């Protein structure tokens, strides 16, 4: 493996693999097809029970840049730790094994990080649905940010810009390139038992440590949205994992930042977001028969649920299990969604007496606004559309919140 030089550094690409034989060829081929050739590809087979391990070995025989590590199944964080410990590159990148990347991704990112001697370069990505894709990038201007600018421009909007949920630097791990030692020490600080929000526990502490960051809005990474992925399934009670994420970032804020008050408030919004994804019962409450934090939903109402992604699925299950509302229709962009696919014509054909509210069950602010505008366009009354109305102060002062994060 060529270590390269300052202009042609070795990049270690870490790919955790677990039961993804259907997608693994596409992923690995996209990495092998990079126009930037000085890479090592570390495939960590995390105890797969399908043919994923064999597929990894097949590729290792075909290309000497690939190394395969087989290990006992201990989860995504453990696999990433194994990968970063095995990495020998000057820089490290991550790819999830059911995703793929454009062929110029590492050529472009290496050029930026080397030219500016940066610690991190962050780029955009494509969220790939069944028949469509959505471009997503950081909500901060493109440019070069040295330490003073990081503290004055990035930190004030790092995890939360003021729009829920919209972060200055997106939470994703895999659309970035990092100096190896920077990301390695932060990766090893993440508890292997963390199952939700593990990207945040690595990305944000690494940014707080960085002396120079490059932001580009160019997009290269294709994030595949799957109905049966780990993050799309129902919520499980893993509250100890959230405490660990909170404590990791909280400690980093105290150690490395002059913006402690601002970042602490952002951290609260981040935790609200992560809890809504998988543990909505800790955020959603009934107050005077109104379902908080939605602005106009009441118990026992008949609702149409727009969104069957991570939050939509969690909310649907929670409403059903708690008997809060009757969901009469679900609408989403994904295939095989119970109650139909993303098709507003079905809603427009329904009698307005057959439902009380249309609930926008997504956490991405731009997507929520898009859905809202489409609902208005097809004639849904504004008073029948329910949106999230997050008041963090009320949440963080609640006894439930204090018991989770202040104990």
Phi, psi and omega in degrees: 000125182284125178288335177078189178228189186299332181264348181222058187288154175286133176249125176265120181255115185262125183232098173292138185232126174210108174051055181230036184302332180293332187248348192294322179303311181301317181296305186294319179299324180292330178282317178297332182275010181297141175290336173272117192264340186275074181230153165243137183248117183254108179264116180257104177280105187270059177070038180300144178254358174260208183268013183301318180299320178293322178297319177302313181296323178301315181290325178297326178289333184272336185216120185291349178283352183261132170238140183245133175238120176262133181216165175295144181294114178226012174098171187298314183297317178299319179295319179295322177297316178301317181294315183289332176289331180273346185291139178241000183286160173294326181235156182233139173228158179236143173224132173281144193286352174256008179252180175210166184229152176290152190293339181262008188304305186284332173300315181290316184289322178296318179303317181291314186288327179284313182303324185253004181049050184269163175271329182216141166237132183240139186230183178274183177206167174250125171273113187263111174266184185300314184233015181205165175222151180235130178277136180226134176214173184298147180265038173230152182298149173299149177153185181252126184240109173276178193304317181297319178289326176302314182288325185269333185247320183275310184305319182298342180228016188306303184258349184200123183269347187116340172261131182268135337260117182224122182253151177296313172249123184297154189287346191289142180276326199269355177259028184227161173236137188231148164296136189302311186292327177298310184284331182297312183293328178283326177298318182289345177278348182275124180297135183295344180277351179292126184244341181231134179080016182296332176296314181300321182292345177254315185296308187290318173299324179295320178294321179295335178275341191288146174261340177208133181230139173250130175250125172235144178267002174296144183242135182227335190266136181247107183266113186276119178271115181241137180297327186256019177287165182304317185282349181265354182277176185295162184284151176230151182280099179231047189296333179297328178295323178293322177298321181293317177299313180303313184291324178299310183289321179301315180296319180294322178301314183295320185285317196247000188235146173268358186248048190300313183297315180297313183290327176298319177295319177296321179299321177299316178296321178300315181292323176300315179300311182295321178294319178298328179297319190228338183231057187298340181296342179275347181247315184284127182223157175261121180233112182053045178071000176263141181269104179277139012258029173279147190279343183204039179248134182238153182298149179073005177284156173269126187233150167259129185255116178262108181123117176232038173271213185299306182288318180302317179295316180296318181294318179300312180296319181294315178300319182292313183292324181270354180065033184286314182216161173261117179274111184267344178199142173240137182232135179199168177280344186278155176285159170058032175277131180301123181097359176123169179261182183293095186209097184291346180296328179295321179292318182294338180274347181283148173293137181293346177278349183276354177212155180262320183219153169251115186262123176275105187254058174227156184252350178275119189301318181295322179291319178300318179294321178298315179297316180303313181296323179291323178295317177298320183298325181270006172098014177285131181294141182304322181291348178263357182261122182254127179239160173293136177230085188279122173243094189299328183299319180293325181287311186288345176268356181287156180295325179298314182296315181299322181291332180277316192241346181254000183274000000 
